[in-house]
Amino acid sequence: MPSSLPTKPLPVYYIGHAGVGLLFDDRPVTQSARANLRDIGREILSISPRPKAIIAFSGHFEAGEIHGPGVIEVNVKKNTYIQHDFVNDFHDSRPSVYEYDWPHHDAPDLAADVWRHLVREGIKAKRVERGVDHGIWVPFKVMFPEERPLDVPLIQVSTFHGYDLASQIRLGEAIQSLRHHGYLIIGSGMAVHSFASIQEIADAADDEQRKIVRAKVLAESRSFDTHLRRAVTKNNAKERREALLKLEGLHEFRRSHPTVEHFTPLLVAAGAAGDAEVVLLGVDLVEPGMSYLNLGFY
């Protein structure tokens, strides 16, 4: 546990978390994605003094629709379990994925402190009890393996439910000050995340048509990733905010994000970063319908 507060605000990260295939797929793109995340994990473990806790926002933890718009959930459960909440059903093809675990620390008292902070900042927030979803434990299992375990607690906070993108940036701004108090912030999502586009490729009538559709989807994914990089790497918080919100007007935005839950953690991270310098981390990885962009805000 940390012995003192940081002398400057702790960094903020945004990671491309991929799916559970990250843990067993040996394609070159997956190997590169793992290498990128391992480097980020080493960097986080080198921070001194150690963070008090990590506050994590995942593309798989939106606030429940039951609360209505404008409400955030903070996980305060003790002894959080691992959720095997995969998009695909692996029971026949790879049942071993349901045995995966990731030992970690939680801190319900610190989570409650984060909840109180959000309420003081004018955010409607609910305390909930849930497990750790695969948007966190899958990449963290790569970043912090058994030989280099994460030695600080994990606190999961939801993004807002719905499509109000500006609210996600405001959420990040509400927790920005916690960076001065020992909290490291990580958003986990995907810069491009479109299973619909991937399915279009699979549904093509023949190999020739599949090649054409694949090239179209890859061009859309690369185009949005490029626009996103230009927007997020602005070091002025107001300019970055405006540039990120303008992305919603692009044709490639809906193509790259038919639903927004994997994009919103990036907005939270950007809001929490303020005027921090932005660095693109690791090897550039864009596939048709997917981008594994990683960012550090320092």
N, C-alpha and C positions, 0 to 999 in steps of 0.2 A: 504494500500500500504506500502511497506517496507520503513523504514526510513534510513537504512544503508546497505552497502554491507556485505556479509558474511565474516567471518574471515577465513574460509576454503572453498574449492569448495563445491557447493551443490551436493547432491547425484543424482544418476541416477537410474531410475526404469525401469523394464520390467514387464508388466502385461499380463496375459492371459485374453483376453476381452470377450470371449464367444459370443453368439448371443443375440438377444433381449429376448430370453427365460430366460436369466439371471434375468429379471425383474419380471417374473411371475411363472416360473417353480419351483415346490416345491420338486423335487427329492432330495435325500440326497446330491448328488454330486453338484447340483446347490446351495443348501443351504450352503455347505462348500465353494464353489467358492465365494459366496457373502460375507461370513464371512472373507475370506482372503482379499478381496478387501476393506472391511470396515476398517480392521486393517491398511492397507496401507494408506487409506485416513486419518485416525486419525494421523498416523505418519507424513504425509505431512503437515497437519494442525498444528502440534506441532513445526514445524521448525521455529526457531527464529535467526535472523530477517527474516521476511516473504520474500519469493522469489519475484523478480520483475515480473516474468511471468513464465508460464509453456510452454515449447516447446514440442509438442507432435508429434510423428510419428505413423501412424496407418497402419495396414494391409489393409485398404480400401482407402488409398491415395497414390497410385503410381503416379509418373509424367506421364503426357499424352504421349502416343506413338507419337503423332503429333510432339513433340519437338525433337524426336530422342533420342539416348542413351546419357547418361552423362549430363542430365539436371534435375534440381530440381525445384519444384514449392513451393512457399511460399504464404500462404493465407493471403491477406492484406485486406479482405473485412471488412467493418464496419457493425456492427449489424448482425453477422453471425447467420444463421438460422440452425435448426436441420434437417438433412437429414434422412428420413425414408427409407434408402437404404438397405433393408433386402434381404437376399438371397432367402428366401421363400416368397410366396404370402400369406399374412394373411388376405386379404380382406373378405374372407368367414369364415375362422376359428377363427380369433381373430382381428376384425377390430379396436378394441380399441388401438392397438399398434401404429396406425397412428395418435393418439392424444397425444402420449407421447411428453413431452417437457423437456428441461433441462436448466433452467436459468443460464446464465454465462456472464462473461465479456470478451470482446475482446479488442485489442489494436493495431489498424493498424499502428500506429507510431512505436511501438516496433517491430511489424512484419517486417516493412520496415528496421529497424535497423538490424534485423537478416538476411534479404535478402542482405543488404550491406556487412555484415560480411562474408557471404558465398562467395560473389563475390570477396572480398579481399583475401579470402583463396584459390582462384583459382577454385571455383565451379561455373559452369554455372547455373544460377538461374533465374527463371521467377517469376514475381508477378502475382498471379491469384486471382479470387474472387469466393469463393465456400462456401458451408455450412459445418457444423461439422458432419462428418460421424459417423455411429453407433459404429465403432471401438474405438471411443473416448467417445461419450456421453452416451452410454449404461453402460460401466464400471464406468464412472465418476458419473453417476446418483446414483450408489451404493456407491461409495467411498465418495461422497460429497452430501448427501441427504439434504432435505430442512432444517432440524434442524442443519446441519453442512455444510453450503454451501462453495464452493470454493471461496476464497476472493481475488484471483489474476487472471490476464487475462490469456487466453489460446491462444497460437499461434500454428497453424497447419502447418507443413512442410512435404512435400512428401518424400518418398524414391525414389531411381532411378527406372526407368522402366527397366525391363529385368532381366537377370540371372547372371550378373556380381556381385558375392557376395562380392568380395574384395572391390568394389567401395562403398558398403554400410558401411563397416567399415571405409573407408576413409572419408565418409560423417560425421560419428560420430566423428572422430578425428578432423575434421574441426571446429566442434562446441564445442569441449572439453573446450576451454578457456572461453566460455560463462558461465560456471559453477562458475567461479570466479567473475562474474559480475551480480549475482542475478538471473540467469536463472536455473530453475529446468528442467531436461530432462526426458521424459517418452516415452518409446517405447511400443506400444500396439499391440499385435498379438496373436499367439498361438504357443507353442513349438512343438506341433503336430497338423496338420490341414489337414485332408484328407477326404473330402466328398466322394471321389471315393472309399475309403476303406469301409466307412460306407454303401455305396450303394451295394458293393459286399456282405455284410452281408444280406441286405434286399433282394437281388436277389437270394439268395440260394434256392435250389429246395425244401427243406423241413426243418423241425425243426432240424433234426439230422445234416444235412449239414450246416445249419445256425450256429449251436453250434460250429462246426469244424472251419468254416470261422471266426467266432467271436473270437475264441481262437487264431487263427493265427494272425488276425489283432491286437488284444490286445498285443500279444507278440512282434510284430513289433513296435507298438507304445511305449511300455515300454522300449524296447531295445534302440530305438532312443532317448527317453527322458533321459535314463541313460547315453548314450554317450554324449549327449548335456550338462548334468549337470557336467560331468567330464571336459569337454572342457571349459565351461564358468566360472567355479569356480577357474580357474588358476588366480592368482593375479598379474602375470607379463603380461603386455599388449602384448608384442611380442609373448609370449608362448600362451596366450589366442587366439590371432588372428590366429596363425598357427593351433591351435587345432580346432577352429571353422570352418575354411575353409576346413580342412581335412574331416569334416563330410559329405561334398557333395559327397565324394567317397563311402559312405556306401550304401548298398542296401536299408536299412531302410530309408535313406534320401528321395528318390523319393517316397517311399511308404507313408512316413509321410508328404511330401510336394510335391504333384503333380504339384503345382504352389508355388512360393516362397514368395508371398507377405506377408504371416503371419510370416515368418521366418526373413525377412529382418529388421523389426524394432528391433529385438534382436541384430542384427549385428551393427546397428547404435548405440544402447545403449552401447554395449560392446566397440565400438570405442570411444565413448564419455567418457567412464569411466576411460580410461588410466590404471594405476596400482592400481586402487581402490580395496579394499577388496570386495568380492562378498558374499552375504548372500542369501540362499534360504528362501523365505518368505512364511509362511502359511503352511497349510496341503497339502500333496502330493496328486494330483488328476490327474490320467491318466485313460482315457477310450479308447475303441477301436476307433482309428482315431482321438483322441483329447487328448491334454495335457494342463492343466491350470497352468503351471509353472509361478511363480512370482519370480522376482529377485530384490535385492537391491544392488547397488554399492555405497560404502561409502568411 
